[in-house]
Amino acid sequence: MTDVLIVEDEMPSARKLQAMLSTLAPDFRVVQILDSVEATVDFLQSNTVDLIFLDIHLADGNSFQIFEQQNITSPIIFTTAYDQYAIQAFDHNSIGYLLKPFGKDKLQIAIDKYLSRVQQTNETTIDYQLLGQAIARQQTQPEYRERFLVHYRGKLKTIPVNEVAYIYAENRGVFICTHEGRVFDINLTLEQLNDELNPRQFFRANRKFIVSVLSILEAHIYSKSKLKLELRPKANCDVIISSEKASKFKQWLAK
């Protein structure tokens, strides 16, 4: 019998994994399901298991914080939603991992890999702290704003950034205009948003406008190498890009 610990902060995902294990590996016994760094450290201080399925993001932090507080010798299969760049760190360190969402076929491969390693007597010890640092270095993509919270008819409403055509400043206020032409005021400055929005999707056209690439119909040559944007929905004033920014805008638009 193989004692298994599942560390996962989304209970439906944990239960699904447990159910798949009962089908694919009847000799695996899930002894506990935990959802946080703190609970996992407390459990491992007085318990040992043969295998750990470990999610990266937990309810109270990054799971690599566990290794800073507890010496773990049990084999680990990471469950992660990291992109392929971060996965390279797992490959380099010969760690088992499951990229979410995964099914029975991927889980079976991970189980087989674990079982084959159990039979090896010369397996090297993995430094999980160094692995965590390697993954952190691979994660070069910063987190950008995903939605706006606005007031609408006396209620709070969220607007996903993908629905935003452009953002503009007017009369000491800042407003978002959606692709459907709906306008909402927001309590933010364009300077703040310039750092919070994905630069592959949004461009600071001038001191009054940040535009989404999806809102640009055309860019017309304007006087003295300036550009004039035709947006959809149509803006309530001309959106001009200076000659100094024109070259950068063209490079951005071509990506």
N, C-alpha and C positions, 0 to 999 in steps of 0.2 A: 504494500500500500504506500502510495506517495502522498504525503501531506502537502497541501497547497494553500498558500495565502494569496488572496486577491486584494489589491489595494487600488481602488477606483472610486472617484467621488461622484460618479453618476450611477445610481443604483440600477436603473434598467440595463445599462451596459454590463455591470457586474453580474447581474442575474443571467443575462444572455450568455456571457462567458462561462458561467457555472453550468448552465444547461448544455452548452456545446461540449464542455469537458466531460460531463456525465455520459455523453453519447460516444465521443471519440476515445476517451481514456477512462474506462470504468474503474481502473485501479487508482485514479487520482481522487483524493478526498479533500474537498475544500473545507478547511478547518475554521476559516474566519474570512469575513469581508470587511475591510476598513476603508475609510474615506479621507484620512488626513495624515499629515506628517506626525503630529503629536501622538495619535492613536497607534500608528505603526511602530514608532519608537518604543512606546509603553509595552506593546505586545511582544516585540522582539527581545526586550530586556529579560523576559522570563519564559519565552517560548522559542522553539526552533521548528523550522519547516524544511521540507526537501526542495521546494520550488516556490518562487514568488512571481506573480504577475503584477507588474508595477506600472501604473499610469504616471506620466510625467507631471501633469498639472493636477494638484490635489486641492482640497477645500481650503487649506491654510498655507499653501506655498508650493514650491518646487520639490519634487520627491527626492532630488539629490541632497536636500538638507538632511534627510534621514541618515545618510552615510557620514555626515559630520558629527552625528551624535551616537551612532551605533555601528559597531563592526559587524558587517554582514558577510557571511561566507556562503550562504545559499545561492544557487544559480538563480538568475533573474531573467525573465522575459518581459521586456518593456512593451507597454501598449501606448502608442503615441499618435498624435495627429500632426507631428512635425513634417515639414516638407522634405524633399529629397536631399537638399543640401545638408540638413541636420542628420539625416539618415546615414550619410557618409561617415559620420563619427561612430555610429554603431558598427557599421561594416568594418571600419579600420580597427576597432577594438574587439572584433569577433563576438559581439553581444547579440543574443536573440532579441528580436523585436517584432511587433505586429503593428502595421500602419493602419490606423482607423480610417474608415470602417473596414473590418475584416470579416471573412466568413469561415466556414469549417475547413475549406481547403488550405487557407493560410495558417490557420491554427494547427492543423495536422502537421504541416511542415515544421512549425516551431516545436511541437511536441516530439516529433521524430528527431529533431536536432538535439533537444534536451536529452532524450533517452540514449542517443549515441554518445553524448558527452559523459553521461553517468558511467559508462563503461571505460572511459579513459582515466588512467591513473596519473598522468603527467600534465594535466591541464593547468595552465598558468592562472594565477590569481589576477582578477581585474581590479584596477584602482578606480572605483566608481566616482570618486571626487574629481579625478583627472578627466574622466569621461564626461562628467557634467560640465566641466570647464570647456572641453572640446565642443560640446553641443552649443554652449553659449556663444562661442566664437563663430560657429557656423550660422547662428541665427542673426544674420546681418539685416534682415528686413524689420524695420521698426513697426510698431503698432500704430495705425492711423485711426482717426475718428471713423466710426461706422454709421452713426445716426445723429440727428439733432432732436432735441426736446423743445417743442413749441407749445404755445397756448393757442387753443382753437375753440371758439364758442364756449368759453368758460371751462374747458377741459384741457388736459395735457395730452399731447399727441407726438408720436415719434415719426421722423422723416428720415428714411435711409439715405445715405449720401449718394447712392446710385440714382436716386430720384431727383437730385439737385442739378439743375441746368447751369445756374450761376448764382453768385452771391455778390451783393452790391451794397455800398454805403450811400445813404441819402438822408439829408436833413438830420444829421447827428444820430441816425439809426443805421442798423445793419439788417439786411433782409436776404432771405433765400427765395429763389424762384425755381419751382419744380419744372420738369419737362412738360407737365400738363398746364403750366401757366399759373399755378397757385402760388401766392406770395405769403410768407410768414416772417415776422420780425424775430430776431434772436438777440440775446444779450451777450454778444461776443464781438470782438474787433476783427478786422481783416488781418491784422498782424498776428493775432492768436491763431486764427484759422490757417494762416499760411504755413505754420509748423505742424498743424494737426491733420491736414488733408494730404492724401496720397499724391505726390508730385507727378506721378505718371498719369493721373486722371485730371488733376486741377492745375491751372496756371494763373499766376497773379498777373493779369493783363496790365493793370495800372493801379493807381492809388484808390480807385473806386470799385474795381471789379476783379473777382476771381471767377474764372470760367471753367466749365467741364469740357473735356474734349468732345463729349457726346452732344454738346449744345452748338458746336461750331458748324455752320453751314458753309460759309466761305470766308476767306480773308482777302480783302481788296488792297491793292497798292494805293497808298495815300500820299500826300505831299511829303517831300524830303525823306523818302524811304520809310515812312511810317506805314502801319497797317491798320485797316479798319475792319472790324469783325462784324459779320452778319450772324446773329445768334437766333436760335429757336428754343423757346419763344422769343419774339423780338424784344430787345431791351428798350427802356423808355428814354434812352439817350445814346449818342454815338459811343462805341467802345473802341478806343484808339490805343494801339500799341506803339510806343515810342521807337524811334530808329535805333536807340541803344538796346532795346529789348527784342527787336524784330528778329535778329539772327537766332537768339536763344529760343524764341517762340517757334521758329521754323524747325529747329532741331527737335523740340519737344513734340511738335505736331507730327513729325515723321517717324517717331518711335512706334 
